[in-house]
Structure formats: structure tokens, C-alpha cells
């Protein structure tokens, strides 16, 4: 069964087509990643699917309900964790959760009990009585996600949940997403990081300039891009021209000179053994290597490969408060 | 060298127990949707919590009327009414109206702050009666109105103000609070149209200063030039002030109360739906 079916969703802000004919099919129970740079249309797509924005054209069904004509039913089944942490900074963590509990229909006592349970599960029990403005970014994000599961949603929208978080907080958020998925909640995850989509998602749609430009499993996507890059930094930039020759011969592939005058990169050979040999060849030729890395393709490389242009931020980002948004029927 | 290994740092905010999250997820039967009223009350509760956590915001509400009452009574009392005591009797209902009306701007400021912080996204994605966040917030703001009103009346009593009837004073406060609810909708509309909380504050005060000063809050309109008197006489604030004065000294005309309530009803009828519409489309 499909949890999300979107066909030809379009949304313009002024003369900018933020979303320009997006099609999505997300299987129920999946973690689905929407990958793209800032301004690609990810947030606008999520806001339409979460019934916060009405599409200019196109249709979408979320859990079988139409996002425009059955918006209220959709709201009863999904929850949204937006890009800005959507919690009230002036209130304490516990009060935030009690408020959401009350708004979802719990009695005062039930809402309190639920808040305590969630604070504990998310490692926030010690901070529950403090105002959210004193929380770290990671704590705020965890509270935000906790607020989204006061009642377990059937589908959860997560908009860049780890942007701006330190690595430990990021791992915690990833653990939470995995736990959600293990419970059968469908997750639509927006992210700028291939790594994040790779870690969490069963399927990925790459979005650029309002359109889905590629779709598949993480491994299909990476395979389509190539195997990432071998990056090498030399101790002595003077030796770079010679290193270029040696590498080109050893790898049998083109070598790119990086902006860093001591750095070079090349597409990973299919067999990692060959990369190791290439490095050994460098030292045999008397070229000192400062460090090297065999990396997954970065989002930049995915973009370059898929679109032929780098994943730069679009000039017109999605406005936080838009002029042109239209009413969504209640 | 000590051979005692350092325990891995599993602090309380460290790695989370997936089982705990799993358990928290699975233990939630979905409750029945709340009624429109209980959703509004929950938002009203939120407004009161915000006052509890940020009590500084009551400073404006309490200090401004104190300053106004003291300054105007002692500065102009002798010149305008012959004695400060006489003038206090005249000006107190006016200051009550003015101070409480000024606090209505905060309804717009709070709403705008919510919008810029993203918390409205969560409220709008909940399956609740859609105007509930707005109605609840405006209800919660009544606490501010009551605090402002109480400060004015208590300070007035301390300075020697003696109303004719206590129920009259309470009725005047009630009338001013009801009118403020209506006026608050104007500023929630402004709050959704402007981009920053400060802009809302400035716009609100820029509008309220002339409209409250060009009324009968401070002086009897008899001495004013004809064109100004004409404006003051039709200014609904004048009718609200006259009604409050009348209630406090027992000479009220039903007409003034009627006009105040009528204008309040009209403001609500226009601006409450407008705010709701903008909240759905712009927030």
C-alpha cells in the first residue's frame, strides 16, 4: 500500500516555481528520503503534503486521503517536525508536551503522564522543568520529535532533522528515526546529506529546482553516480604535476586537481585494491602523501553527476512566510 | 600509570535507549479529538504559562498606567480641573481604558513571534478547530487586561479616587475588557500581515496613541476646535470612556454602553474571521 502518492504537484511563489511537478510514491512503513540542496523545493513539498500549503495544481493522497479535500483527516494521521524547531521556547519541555497532549484530546492527567513518559524515553527527564530556550540544539530537536509522537502518527514528516546538530545529537536523532521505523511509522525525511539518506532511507528521491531528478534505493543511486572519489593531499604542492601523472597511470582514469594546491582527486576505481596500489605507487616514486581518503560520493558529486551543475543554493529560497500561499480547506 | 579503564560516557543525555522510544511509541491509543472549547482553553493556558515564565512582559502593562496616572493627575490636574482630586476623578476611567487598550497590541506581537519561530506550523498541522490557537491566545490575554485594570483602580483608590459604586467599577472593568477582546483581533490581523514582532508593536502604538489621545480621556471636548470636537465625539474610544465614567459614578447612559459594545461586535465580526483566514493562508 502507498502512504504517499503525489502526482504533478506544483507550487509557485511569485514567479518562482518552488515545486515544479513533483511525483512521489512512498510505500507504507518505509523511510523515504528527499534529498536536495536548500531551495530545491523539499520544504514546500512537505508543507503541501502536511496540509499547510495548498498546491497550485496536481494532486496528492496521504494515507489514502486527499490533501486538499480531506485535509482534516490527513492532519489526524500525520505529524510534522519542521525545519525550525516547532516548540514554544518560553514554555518548559514538559509544558510543551502537555499542551500538545491536551490539543490531541488527552485529559490533563493523561497528558501529564504521557509527557513524563516521552521526556524519559528521549533522555530529557532532567530538563523537563526548564524553559526550552535553555536547551541545546540537540535537546530541542529531540523535544520537537517527542512532540510529534505524543500520539503515534501513521506518517511523520521530518524536515532536515539534523541540520545544525553536532555529531552525537545527529546520531541520537538517527536512532529515534530508526525506532520510529521499527514501530511501523512511515517517515518522509528531507535532507541535504546523502550520508543521512543513506543511513536511514529505504528509498530516495533527489530533488532539484522543484523536480524529482532521480529516484531509487541508496545503493542504486550511488551506483549511478559512481563510487565516490579517492582524495589525496601531498606534503609538497611542487610534486603535484608528477603525482598527477603517476595516479593517472596507476588508476587508468582522469585525475582532478583540487582548489587546494596540494590536493588531487580521482574517481574511485571499481576495485579498492587498485586505489591502495596507486598510493603505494606514489610513495615508490618518492612523492610524500600527507593524507588520503576513499570517500562516498558527496551530495555535490551526486548533483554534478545527475544534473551537470553543482548543488548550489538557489537564489530564491523558500520564504518562511510566503506572500502567495493559498488557503487550505479545513 | 593507572590501568583502570575509563567507562564509556553513557550519561543520561547520551545514547538513547531504542527500547524506551519503542515503548513510548507503542503505548499510545489515539484519544478522541478535543472539543473546540477545550482546544481554546489549552491555548489560553499556554498564554498564561507564558506570562508566568516571562513576567517581565507584565511590566509594561503595570508601569505604563502608573506613570500615566501619576503624571497626568499631578501635571495637569490643577490647570485643567482646578485641583488634582477633581482631575483624578475625571481621568481615572480614561486611564483605565487607555492602559488596557494599549495591552491589546501584545496579542498581535505574540502571534507574530509564534509565526517567526515556527511553532504555528505545529499548531496548524494538528487536527483541531482551526481558529482555536487564536481564540485561546486572545482569551489568555485577558489576564493582562485584568492586571492592567486592577493596577489603575488600586492606585486610583490610593490617590483618593472614590467611586460612587463598587459594582459600577467592576462593570466598567468588564466593559473595557470585553472591548479589548474585540480590539485585539485588529492587532492579531496586523500581527499576521507584518514581518517582525517589533513592526507590529510600532504599528500598534502609532495607531493607538492618536486615537486614544484624540478622545475625551484627558479633557472635556467642549474647549476643542470644532473639527477636532467632531472627531472626538464620534471616536468610539470616547463613548467607551464616557460609559466607564458613567458606570463608576452612577450616571451611565445605556447609549454609550451600546455604542461601545456595538463597535466591539463590529470589530470582532470583521477582524476575527480575517485573522483566521490569514492564519490559515499566511502563517
HADDOCK unambig.tbl for C-alpha pairs under 7 A between the chains (distance, minus, plus):
assign (segid A and resid 50 and name CA) (segid B and resid 125 and name CA) 6.70 0.50 0.50
assign (segid A and resid 52 and name CA) (segid B and resid 124 and name CA) 6.85 0.50 0.50
assign (segid A and resid 52 and name CA) (segid B and resid 125 and name CA) 6.73 0.50 0.50
assign (segid A and resid 72 and name CA) (segid B and resid 127 and name CA) 6.11 0.50 0.50
assign (segid A and resid 75 and name CA) (segid B and resid 125 and name CA) 5.72 0.50 0.50
assign (segid A and resid 75 and name CA) (segid B and resid 126 and name CA) 5.72 0.50 0.50
assign (segid A and resid 75 and name CA) (segid B and resid 127 and name CA) 5.12 0.50 0.50
assign (segid A and resid 76 and name CA) (segid B and resid 126 and name CA) 6.87 0.50 0.50
assign (segid A and resid 76 and name CA) (segid B and resid 127 and name CA) 5.08 0.50 0.50
assign (segid A and resid 79 and name CA) (segid B and resid 125 and name CA) 6.81 0.50 0.50
assign (segid A and resid 80 and name CA) (segid B and resid 122 and name CA) 6.61 0.50 0.50
assign (segid A and resid 80 and name CA) (segid B and resid 125 and name CA) 6.90 0.50 0.50
assign (segid A and resid 84 and name CA) (segid B and resid 117 and name CA) 6.77 0.50 0.50
assign (segid A and resid 84 and name CA) (segid B and resid 118 and name CA) 5.55 0.50 0.50
assign (segid A and resid 85 and name CA) (segid B and resid 118 and name CA) 6.71 0.50 0.50
assign (segid A and resid 86 and name CA) (segid B and resid 118 and name CA) 5.08 0.50 0.50
assign (segid A and resid 86 and name CA) (segid B and resid 119 and name CA) 4.12 0.50 0.50
assign (segid A and resid 86 and name CA) (segid B and resid 121 and name CA) 6.74 0.50 0.50
assign (segid A and resid 86 and name CA) (segid B and resid 122 and name CA) 5.90 0.50 0.50
assign (segid A and resid 87 and name CA) (segid B and resid 119 and name CA) 5.41 0.50 0.50
assign (segid A and resid 88 and name CA) (segid B and resid 119 and name CA) 6.30 0.50 0.50
assign (segid A and resid 90 and name CA) (segid B and resid 50 and name CA) 6.07 0.50 0.50
assign (segid A and resid 90 and name CA) (segid B and resid 53 and name CA) 6.55 0.50 0.50
assign (segid A and resid 91 and name CA) (segid B and resid 49 and name CA) 6.91 0.50 0.50
assign (segid A and resid 91 and name CA) (segid B and resid 50 and name CA) 6.49 0.50 0.50
assign (segid A and resid 99 and name CA) (segid B and resid 42 and name CA) 6.51 0.50 0.50
assign (segid A and resid 102 and name CA) (segid B and resid 42 and name CA) 6.50 0.50 0.50
assign (segid A and resid 103 and name CA) (segid B and resid 34 and name CA) 6.49 0.50 0.50
assign (segid A and resid 103 and name CA) (segid B and resid 39 and name CA) 5.54 0.50 0.50
assign (segid A and resid 103 and name CA) (segid B and resid 42 and name CA) 6.73 0.50 0.50
assign (segid A and resid 104 and name CA) (segid B and resid 31 and name CA) 6.95 0.50 0.50
assign (segid A and resid 104 and name CA) (segid B and resid 33 and name CA) 5.97 0.50 0.50
assign (segid A and resid 104 and name CA) (segid B and resid 34 and name CA) 6.38 0.50 0.50
assign (segid A and resid 105 and name CA) (segid B and resid 31 and name CA) 5.50 0.50 0.50
assign (segid A and resid 105 and name CA) (segid B and resid 32 and name CA) 5.64 0.50 0.50
assign (segid A and resid 105 and name CA) (segid B and resid 33 and name CA) 4.90 0.50 0.50
assign (segid A and resid 105 and name CA) (segid B and resid 34 and name CA) 4.37 0.50 0.50
assign (segid A and resid 106 and name CA) (segid B and resid 31 and name CA) 6.03 0.50 0.50
assign (segid A and resid 117 and name CA) (segid B and resid 24 and name CA) 6.60 0.50 0.50
assign (segid A and resid 118 and name CA) (segid B and resid 24 and name CA) 6.25 0.50 0.50
assign (segid A and resid 121 and name CA) (segid B and resid 20 and name CA) 4.95 0.50 0.50
assign (segid A and resid 121 and name CA) (segid B and resid 21 and name CA) 5.15 0.50 0.50
assign (segid A and resid 121 and name CA) (segid B and resid 24 and name CA) 6.61 0.50 0.50
assign (segid A and resid 122 and name CA) (segid B and resid 16 and name CA) 6.58 0.50 0.50
assign (segid A and resid 122 and name CA) (segid B and resid 21 and name CA) 6.86 0.50 0.50
assign (segid A and resid 123 and name CA) (segid B and resid 12 and name CA) 6.13 0.50 0.50
assign (segid A and resid 123 and name CA) (segid B and resid 13 and name CA) 5.19 0.50 0.50
assign (segid A and resid 123 and name CA) (segid B and resid 16 and name CA) 6.51 0.50 0.50
assign (segid A and resid 149 and name CA) (segid B and resid 25 and name CA) 6.96 0.50 0.50
assign (segid A and resid 151 and name CA) (segid B and resid 28 and name CA) 5.78 0.50 0.50
assign (segid A and resid 151 and name CA) (segid B and resid 30 and name CA) 6.00 0.50 0.50
assign (segid A and resid 152 and name CA) (segid B and resid 25 and name CA) 5.78 0.50 0.50
assign (segid A and resid 152 and name CA) (segid B and resid 28 and name CA) 6.32 0.50 0.50
assign (segid A and resid 172 and name CA) (segid B and resid 15 and name CA) 6.34 0.50 0.50
assign (segid A and resid 172 and name CA) (segid B and resid 16 and name CA) 6.51 0.50 0.50
assign (segid A and resid 175 and name CA) (segid B and resid 18 and name CA) 6.83 0.50 0.50
assign (segid A and resid 179 and name CA) (segid B and resid 18 and name CA) 5.85 0.50 0.50
assign (segid A and resid 179 and name CA) (segid B and resid 21 and name CA) 6.57 0.50 0.50
assign (segid A and resid 179 and name CA) (segid B and resid 22 and name CA) 5.86 0.50 0.50
assign (segid A and resid 183 and name CA) (segid B and resid 22 and name CA) 6.63 0.50 0.50
assign (segid A and resid 321 and name CA) (segid B and resid 282 and name CA) 6.33 0.50 0.50
assign (segid A and resid 321 and name CA) (segid B and resid 283 and name CA) 6.27 0.50 0.50
assign (segid A and resid 322 and name CA) (segid B and resid 282 and name CA) 6.29 0.50 0.50
assign (segid A and resid 323 and name CA) (segid B and resid 282 and name CA) 6.83 0.50 0.50
assign (segid A and resid 325 and name CA) (segid B and resid 281 and name CA) 5.66 0.50 0.50
assign (segid A and resid 325 and name CA) (segid B and resid 282 and name CA) 6.12 0.50 0.50
assign (segid A and resid 326 and name CA) (segid B and resid 281 and name CA) 5.16 0.50 0.50
assign (segid A and resid 327 and name CA) (segid B and resid 280 and name CA) 5.97 0.50 0.50
assign (segid A and resid 327 and name CA) (segid B and resid 281 and name CA) 4.64 0.50 0.50
assign (segid A and resid 328 and name CA) (segid B and resid 280 and name CA) 6.94 0.50 0.50
